């Protein structure tokens, strides 16, 4: 059984979570339709460490997970506030 640690609820079975994709920088307010389409539908699909949006479905708590796509290892999880303080410049 694979376990993921939710920042709010602690260690839980991975089946309780859903991934919403990569954390991306916000779009510019004057972005054209093509830029919006790329931002919404295209993923970089990097081999290595990525930051992804996840939700704990029973509690609807949304958070960020740092995951290695080569091994599918979840390195750590953090609240959105912690991600803003630590990772995003």
Backbone as CSV, one residue per row, in Angstrom:
resi,resn,N_x,N_y,N_z,CA_x,CA_y,CA_z,C_x,C_y,C_z
1,UNK,0.840,-1.169,0.000,0.000,0.000,0.000,0.892,1.242,0.000
2,UNK,0.593,2.172,-0.895,1.366,3.411,-0.976,0.721,4.456,-0.068
3,UNK,1.548,5.142,0.693,1.087,6.134,1.655,1.561,7.518,1.222
4,UNK,0.669,8.486,1.341,1.024,9.888,1.102,0.668,10.659,2.372
5,UNK,1.523,11.585,2.738,1.270,12.386,3.932,0.571,13.681,3.550
6,UNK,-0.648,13.810,3.984,-1.408,15.040,3.770,-0.971,16.052,4.834
7,UNK,-0.681,17.300,4.457,-0.277,18.290,5.458,-1.343,18.543,6.530
8,UNK,-2.600,18.282,6.217,-3.683,18.499,7.184,-4.044,17.228,7.949
9,UNK,-4.114,16.093,7.249,-4.652,14.862,7.831,-3.616,13.797,8.157
10,UNK,-2.361,14.025,7.813,-1.318,13.050,8.108,-1.243,11.939,7.068
11,UNK,-0.547,10.832,7.397,-0.363,9.735,6.445,-1.689,9.053,6.096
12,UNK,-1.951,8.921,4.791,-3.185,8.311,4.301,-2.876,7.428,3.098
13,UNK,-3.784,6.521,2.801,-3.666,5.670,1.618,-3.736,6.554,0.369
14,UNK,-2.891,6.270,-0.609,-2.813,7.091,-1.825,-4.142,7.118,-2.584
15,UNK,-4.989,6.127,-2.370,-6.278,6.094,-3.067,-7.209,7.227,-2.625
16,UNK,-6.889,7.906,-1.530,-7.704,9.028,-1.054,-7.349,10.345,-1.745
17,UNK,-6.359,10.335,-2.645,-5.855,11.563,-3.257,-6.067,11.562,-4.764
18,UNK,-6.146,12.765,-5.321,-6.206,12.965,-6.767,-5.200,14.051,-7.121
19,UNK,-4.433,13.812,-8.188,-3.464,14.794,-8.676,-4.134,15.699,-9.704
20,UNK,-3.915,17.014,-9.563,-4.469,17.988,-10.505,-3.431,18.544,-11.478
21,UNK,-2.216,18.005,-11.468,-1.215,18.431,-12.440,-0.173,19.378,-11.873
22,UNK,0.699,19.809,-12.768,1.845,20.642,-12.402,1.423,21.997,-11.839
23,UNK,2.216,22.476,-10.905,2.072,23.856,-10.447,2.713,24.726,-11.521
24,UNK,1.953,25.676,-12.030,2.436,26.533,-13.117,2.382,27.991,-12.678
25,UNK,3.231,28.818,-13.261,3.155,30.247,-12.941,1.837,30.826,-13.452
26,UNK,1.330,31.852,-12.803,0.067,32.441,-13.250,0.201,33.092,-14.621
27,UNK,-0.894,33.087,-15.361,-0.916,33.717,-16.677,-0.967,35.231,-16.554
28,UNK,-0.410,35.879,-17.533,-0.507,37.327,-17.618,-1.958,37.695,-17.955
29,UNK,-2.485,38.773,-17.388,-3.868,39.164,-17.696,-4.105,39.474,-19.177
30,UNK,-3.046,39.831,-19.895,-3.214,40.144,-21.317,-2.800,38.988,-22.226
31,UNK,-2.765,37.757,-21.702,-2.390,36.586,-22.507,-3.458,36.321,-23.567
32,UNK,-3.006,35.938,-24.758,-3.955,35.637,-25.834,-4.509,34.216,-25.675
33,UNK,-5.447,33.850,-26.527,-6.124,32.552,-26.441,-5.139,31.395,-26.600
34,UNK,-4.160,31.533,-27.478,-3.181,30.458,-27.690,-2.360,30.217,-26.426
35,UNK,-1.938,31.286,-25.764,-1.171,31.150,-24.520,-2.019,30.512,-23.425
36,UNK,-3.283,30.893,-23.356,-4.183,30.289,-22.371,-4.358,28.799,-22.639
37,UNK,-4.524,28.432,-23.883,-4.677,27.020,-24.243,-3.447,26.209,-23.882
38,UNK,-2.260,26.751,-24.168,-1.023,26.047,-23.816,-0.907,25.876,-22.306
39,UNK,-1.246,26.919,-21.557,-1.129,26.875,-20.097,-2.083,25.852,-19.493
40,UNK,-3.266,25.733,-20.056,-4.260,24.823,-19.498,-4.021,23.379,-19.913
41,UNK,-3.707,23.142,-21.179,-3.715,21.774,-21.700,-2.351,21.119,-21.879
42,UNK,-1.279,21.885,-21.955,0.024,21.286,-22.206,0.812,21.120,-20.916
43,UNK,1.305,19.928,-20.688,2.163,19.643,-19.536,3.586,19.445,-20.033
44,UNK,4.568,19.804,-19.217,5.965,19.631,-19.615,6.400,18.174,-19.532
45,UNK,5.806,17.398,-18.613,6.113,15.986,-18.447,7.609,15.749,-18.250
46,UNK,8.176,16.443,-17.303,9.601,16.367,-17.023,9.975,15.068,-16.326
47,UNK,11.158,14.568,-16.612,11.723,13.432,-15.880,12.566,14.032,-14.757
48,UNK,12.083,13.904,-13.545,12.791,14.476,-12.414,11.814,14.984,-11.374
49,UNK,12.263,15.937,-10.601,11.461,16.449,-9.497,10.507,17.536,-10.000
50,UNK,9.220,17.365,-9.675,8.185,18.316,-10.074,7.349,18.685,-8.851
51,UNK,6.653,19.807,-8.966,5.697,20.230,-7.941,4.310,20.107,-8.557
52,UNK,3.406,19.435,-7.846,2.079,19.157,-8.381,0.998,19.550,-7.372
53,UNK,-0.170,19.918,-7.912,-1.364,20.156,-7.097,-1.984,18.805,-6.770
54,UNK,-2.322,18.587,-5.508,-3.015,17.370,-5.077,-4.173,17.769,-4.179
55,UNK,-5.183,16.898,-4.108,-6.304,17.110,-3.207,-6.563,15.829,-2.423
56,UNK,-6.793,15.991,-1.127,-7.235,14.875,-0.302,-8.758,14.887,-0.427
57,UNK,-9.312,13.913,-1.136,-10.719,13.935,-1.518,-11.673,13.940,-0.314
58,UNK,-11.488,13.091,0.704,-12.453,13.107,1.816,-12.554,14.450,2.545
59,UNK,-11.454,15.182,2.642,-11.490,16.463,3.352,-11.487,17.666,2.411
60,UNK,-11.315,17.435,1.123,-11.191,18.471,0.083,-10.061,19.456,0.367
61,UNK,-9.013,18.979,1.023,-7.856,19.828,1.320,-6.893,19.790,0.140
62,UNK,-6.570,20.959,-0.412,-5.674,21.076,-1.565,-4.290,21.466,-1.068
63,UNK,-3.260,20.809,-1.632,-1.889,21.071,-1.213,-0.934,20.794,-2.368
64,UNK,0.351,21.016,-2.133,1.397,20.808,-3.131,2.243,19.606,-2.717
65,UNK,2.555,18.753,-3.694,3.455,17.624,-3.452,4.677,17.768,-4.347
66,UNK,5.825,17.486,-3.784,7.073,17.439,-4.543,7.320,15.964,-4.840
67,UNK,7.376,15.608,-6.142,7.439,14.202,-6.531,8.511,13.998,-7.589
68,UNK,9.209,12.865,-7.520,10.189,12.490,-8.531,9.479,11.607,-9.549
69,UNK,9.338,12.090,-10.776,8.600,11.341,-11.793,9.352,10.109,-12.280
70,UNK,10.657,10.049,-12.042,11.423,8.869,-12.474,11.142,7.661,-11.601
71,UNK,10.901,7.899,-10.317,10.688,6.802,-9.371,9.281,6.800,-8.786
72,UNK,8.494,7.830,-9.060,7.160,8.039,-8.499,7.211,8.195,-6.983
73,UNK,8.350,8.609,-6.456,8.501,8.833,-5.025,7.967,10.212,-4.660
74,UNK,7.147,10.259,-3.638,6.668,11.529,-3.115,7.701,11.994,-2.097
75,UNK,8.429,13.034,-2.436,9.522,13.510,-1.603,8.991,14.227,-0.372
76,UNK,8.037,15.141,-0.591,7.419,15.835,0.541,6.132,16.483,0.080
77,UNK,5.303,16.821,1.048,4.075,17.560,0.781,4.099,18.825,1.620
78,UNK,3.383,19.835,1.136,3.378,21.118,1.855,2.091,21.874,1.549
79,UNK,1.727,22.738,2.447,0.572,23.600,2.192,0.934,24.593,1.088
80,UNK,-0.079,25.199,0.529,0.160,26.201,-0.511,0.950,27.375,0.072
81,UNK,0.647,27.739,1.302,1.354,28.836,1.956,2.837,28.508,2.122
82,UNK,3.142,27.281,2.532,4.541,26.869,2.685,5.250,26.868,1.335
83,UNK,4.574,26.428,0.286,5.158,26.435,-1.053,5.478,27.869,-1.471
84,UNK,4.563,28.790,-1.230,4.789,30.197,-1.590,5.993,30.764,-0.848
85,UNK,6.162,30.397,0.425,7.292,30.905,1.206,8.619,30.276,0.792
86,UNK,8.635,28.968,0.531,9.887,28.237,0.302,10.338,28.167,-1.145
87,UNK,9.418,27.854,-2.037,9.795,27.481,-3.396,9.646,28.633,-4.387
88,UNK,8.492,29.213,-4.428,8.213,30.247,-5.417,8.901,31.545,-5.011
89,UNK,9.656,32.161,-5.937,10.374,33.411,-5.596,9.449,34.589,-5.378
